[in-house]
Amino acid sequence: MVWAAAKLQWNKDRRTFDELLDEFYAKMYGSAAGTMKQFFDHMEAAWNAPRTVQDQHVGAAAERVAQAASVSPEAIEKGIKLLEKAKNEAGKGIEQERIDITLQGMRYIRGMILQYHLATMLSQTGIADLKGARRLLNIVKRWGSIVRETGHLHETVSGKDNLLSGVLRGFQRSRLPDGTTLLERDRKMLDYPAFFGMIALLEWFRKNDPRALATYATELGASLPESELGDVIRGYLWVIQNRPASLLVNSQFDTDPKAGKGMEAQQPHPGSWGVPPG
């Protein structure tokens, strides 16, 4: 704690670090002091527990993924339960408000951690039979639910007037050179492993149970949140269900002058000469 560390720098204060922390918890959280001490001790231990992150991201992307994988889903769930208990113990007043801000932040972080955890599970879970395919579909549903919950929480929290709200609004307003917000960038980085699992799931049904593909594809599509990844998977679903001859609007431009009607005239690239239409 910064407060306890600052107090130790005063020569007059001869108390131990733990004694100072006890004072902090009592003054900050009132009757919920004991549970809040459990919460901070638990989260410190969870943060320091070794965890391996296998990811190819670099720079800011690597930092965001490392944060999402820094604490286990089990640890974050226990931390939230402790905060909920402390909030009830604090009663109404400033102490409860302080705990509630921490609780909202933990719920938001929980969304990021579970989002990446489930996305990674999707990319690493193999499919041996129909039971395995259904298990993967259930993970997709859970992942989609978490993404939507986190988005809703962001909208709710951003409208409030506290430190957490200010940080989230900053992520929404700050934009990269391509116009993407920092929040959108973070979501993409946490989502990307899920893509491979979803494609593997659809391909398994296409090859092993094509008659059931439409049913499961509809179920999968309904589970996807509104996002760039969701659009990609829906596009893939459309392709394998409709099997178009080509995805190009003017796919016959090499052989049919009318194929590009309504578009700017395009000269065929030399590299495409002789290639079968479509």
N, C-alpha and C positions, 0 to 999 in steps of 0.2 A: 504494500500500500504506500502510495506517495505521501499521504498524510503522516503515517507512522514513521516513515524514513525521515521526513522533515523534522519531526519532533525529536528524533534521536540526535539530530545535529545540534540541539540546544544543550549546553553544558549543564543547565539546571535540571534537566529531566533525566533521572537515573533509572527509569523503569525499563524493563525488557521489551523487546519488540512485540512479544505475545501479549504483554500487559497493555501496551498501547493499542493493539488491535482490538482487545476486549473493550476498551474505552470507546473506540471508533464504532464498533458494532452496536454498543448500547446507545450511544448518542444519535447514531444514524438511523437505526431500525427499531429502537424501542423494545417492545415485548417480543419482537421477531428476531432479536439479536442472535440467539443460539442457533436457529435454523439458517440464518444468513451466514454465520460462521461455517456451518456444515457445507453450505453451497459453495463458498469461495474455496474452502479446503478441497472439496471434491473437484471443482473445475481446474484448480491448480495441478492436482495430481493427474487429471485427465490430459491436460495440456502437456505435461512433462512425460507422459507415457510414450515410449518410442512407437512411431508409426511409419510405415514405408509407403511412399507414393511413387507409383510407376507411371510416369507421364512424360510426354515429349515436349510439353510447352516450355517456353523460355520467357524471360522478362516479366512484365506485368501479368501475363497469362499464367505463368508458372507460380507466381505469388498467390493469385486468386485460387488456383487449384490446390495449392499447399494449404491455404487457409480452410478450404472446404473439407480437406482430408486430415486436418490437424487433430480433431477430436472424434472419437467413435460415435455412431448414432446412439448407442446404448448410454454413453456418458452424457450426451446432450439431453436425452430424455429424462435421466435421473436428475440432472440439474434443473430442468423445468419443473419437475414435481416438487423439488425442494423450494423453488421460488413460489409456486402456487400455495404451498403450505405456509410459507412465511407471510405471504400476502394476507391470508386468512387470519393469521396470528396477530398481525399488526393492527387490525381494525381500521377504521376510517381516520384519515389524517395525513400529514405530510410523510410519515414513515411508509404508509401504504403506497402513496404516489411514487416514492423513490423506488420501492420494490417493483412496482408496475412497469416503470420505464425499463428496468433491467429485464423483466420478464418479456416485454415486447421485443427487446433486442435479441434475447435468447431464442424466441420463437422465429424471428427472422433468420437468425444464424442456423437454427435447426432446419429451416427450409433449404438453405444452401447445402448443408451437410448431407441431408437425406437425398436431395436432388442429385448430387454428384455420386453419392453412394449407390443409389439405384441405377443411375446411368452406367456406372462402372459394372454393376452386376449384369446389366443387359448385354454389355459388350463381352463379358467373360463367361456367360452361361451357355453351355452347349445344348443342342437339342438332339436327343436320341430317339424319341418316340412322341406320340400324341400327348402323353402326360407331361413331358418336358416342354412341349410347345405351349400347352395351356398354362404351365407354371410361368413361362416367360411372358405370356400375355397378361397374367395377373400382376407381374412386376411392372409392365408398361402402364397398366391402369393406376397402380400405386404411384408411379413416377408422375404421371399426368396430374393426378390429384394434388400431389405435393407442389408441383409447379404453379397450379392455379391458386392454391392456398397462399403460397408465398407472394404471388402477385396481388392478391386481395389484401393481404396484410400490409404490403407496401403502400397501397392506396389509402388504407385506413390510418396507418401511422404517420404518413407524410402530411396529413392535414392537421396534425397536432403541433403544439408549440413547445418543443423540448429539444435536447441535444440530439437524440436519436433521429427525430423527424428532420432536423436540419441536415444531418449527414446523408440521409436517404434522398432528400430533395436535391442535395448537391450532386449525387450520383446521377439523378435524372436530368439535371440541367447541364452538366458538364458533357461536352461532346468531343469526339475524336475528329480528325480532319475529314473523314468520310461522312460525317453527320451522325454516326452512331453514338448513342449515349453510353456512359460508362456502365450503367445498369444493364443495357442490352448486350454490351460486350461480355459482361460477367455471366449473364444467362447463357450465352452461346458457348462459352468455355466450359460451363458445368454440364451443358446438355450434350455436347458432341459425342461422348462415348455411347450414348443411347442409340444413336443412328445405326451403328453396326448391328446391334442386337435386334432392332426392329426389321432391318433388311433381312437378316438371317431367319427371323420368324416367318416373314412373308414368303421367302424363298422355300422354306421347308414345306409350307402348305401347298405352294405351287407345284412342287415336285412330288410330294408324298400323299397329299389329300386335296387335289384340285377342286373337287366338288364342294368341299367345305371352305374353300378360300374366300368366297364372297361373304359368307357369314362371319368368319373371323376378321376379314378385312374391314367390314362395317363396324365390328366391335372395337377393333384397334383404332379406326378413324375417330370414333366417338370419344376415345380416351385421350386423344391428343389435344394439348392446349393450343391456343392461338399463338404461334411462334414461327420463326423461320424454319426450325426443324420440323414442326408440324406440317408446314406447307410442303416441304420436300417429301415427307413420307406420304402425304395425300397425293402428291403428284405421281409418286412411284406406284401407289395403289391404282391410280387411274390408268397408268400405262399397262400394268399387268392384267387389268380387267378388260380394257378396251383394245389392247394390242394394235395401236395405230401403225400404219405402214411407215410413217415417218413423223418425227416431232417437229419438223421444219414447216413453216407456213408455205414456203415456196420450194418445196423439196425437189420439184422437177425443173428447176431453173436451167439445168444444163441442156435439156431436150425440148422443153415446152416454153416458148416465149410468153405465153399467156399466164404461166404459173405465177409470175410476179406482178400481175395486174393489181393496181391500187398501191403498189409499193414503188420506191425508187428503183430505176433500172439497175440491175446488178450484173456485172461481167463475171462469168464463171472463173474461179481461180484455176490456174494451170494444174494445180495439184489434184483437182477434182475431175479433170478430163478422163473419160473412159470409165469412170466409176459408175456402176449400175444405179439407175434412178432410185431414190428412196433410201 
